[in-house]
Amino acid sequence: MNERDALRPDMAGRLRMAREMAGLSQGQVARQLGWHRPTVSEIEAGRRRVQTEELTILAELYGVRVPWIIGDDNDEAVSDRATLAARELGKLNDEDLERLLQLIRSLKTSGDAK
């Protein structure tokens, strides 16, 4: 197994996470790209190689950068993860968002006390 094949499971996991955070099912991705759903499944399972053009298309669809997908962007990964989290936070209603912010403040306060 070459180095590129060894990285495939990590990349597959990041593709799956990005798709889920984009709020898309495998079927929706397949329909939008004109692919078969099993193609998306095989990519996310790490059983199918992804061509450069496909990677670019998936990154654009999911709103992430290719270097993050391939694991070559460690400093930027936090930024991408924060962007994905912010996308999910944007789906919360005001009341739930306020409760979440209170929880975060509480966790920070308890962490500062240690």
C-alpha positions in Angstrom: 0.0 0.0 0.0 1.4 3.4 -0.9 1.3 6.5 1.2 -1.7 7.9 -0.8 -3.7 4.8 -0.2 -2.9 4.9 3.5 -4.4 8.4 3.7 -7.7 7.4 2.0 -9.6 6.4 5.1 -8.9 9.8 6.8 -9.9 11.6 3.6 -13.0 9.5 3.4 -14.0 10.4 6.9 -13.5 14.1 6.3 -15.6 13.9 3.2 -18.4 12.2 5.1 -18.2 14.8 7.9 -18.3 17.7 5.5 -21.3 16.2 3.7 -23.2 15.6 6.9 -22.3 19.1 8.2 -23.6 20.5 4.8 -26.9 18.8 5.6 -26.8 16.5 2.6 -27.5 12.8 2.2 -25.5 10.6 -0.1 -28.5 10.5 -2.4 -28.7 14.3 -2.6 -25.0 14.6 -3.4 -25.3 11.9 -6.1 -28.4 13.6 -7.6 -26.7 17.1 -7.6 -23.6 15.7 -9.2 -25.2 13.3 -11.6 -23.5 10.3 -9.9 -24.9 7.1 -8.6 -25.5 7.0 -4.8 -23.2 4.0 -4.4 -20.4 6.1 -5.9 -20.7 8.5 -2.9 -20.9 5.6 -0.5 -17.8 4.0 -1.9 -15.8 7.2 -1.7 -16.9 7.8 1.9 -15.9 4.2 2.8 -12.5 4.7 1.3 -13.0 1.9 -1.2 -12.9 4.2 -4.3 -10.2 6.6 -5.3 -11.2 10.2 -5.8 -10.0 12.0 -8.8 -8.7 15.6 -8.4 -11.7 17.0 -10.3 -14.1 15.1 -8.1 -12.4 16.4 -5.0 -12.7 20.0 -6.2 -16.4 19.5 -6.9 -17.1 17.9 -3.5 -15.1 20.6 -1.7 -17.1 23.3 -3.4 -20.4 21.5 -2.8 -19.6 21.0 0.9 -18.1 24.5 1.4 -14.6 23.3 2.5 -11.2 23.5 1.0 -9.4 20.6 -0.8 -6.3 20.8 1.5 -8.6 20.2 4.5 -10.2 17.2 2.8 -6.9 15.5 2.0 -5.4 16.3 5.5 -2.8 18.7 4.2 -4.0 21.8 6.0 -3.6 21.2 9.8 -3.6 24.9 10.7 -6.6 25.6 8.6 -8.5 22.5 9.8 -9.7 24.3 12.9 -11.1 27.1 10.8 -12.9 24.6 8.5 -14.3 22.7 11.5 -15.4 26.0 13.0 -17.1 26.9 9.8 -18.9 23.6 9.7 -20.0 24.1 13.3 -21.2 27.6 12.6 -23.3 26.3 9.8 -25.0 23.9 12.2 -25.5 26.6 14.8 -27.2 28.8 12.2 -29.9 26.2 12.0 -30.8 26.7 15.7 -33.7 28.9 16.8 -32.8 31.9 19.1 -33.9 30.1 22.3 -31.8 27.0 21.6 -28.8 29.1 20.6 -29.0 31.1 23.8 -29.2 27.9 25.8 -26.1 26.6 24.0 -24.2 29.8 24.7 -25.1 29.5 28.4 -23.7 26.0 28.4 -20.5 27.1 26.7 -20.1 29.9 29.3 -20.7 27.4 32.0 -18.1 25.0 30.6 -15.6 27.7 30.2 -16.2 28.9 33.8 -15.8 25.4 35.2 -12.7 24.9 33.1 -11.2 28.1 34.4 -11.8 27.0 38.0 -9.6 23.9 37.6 
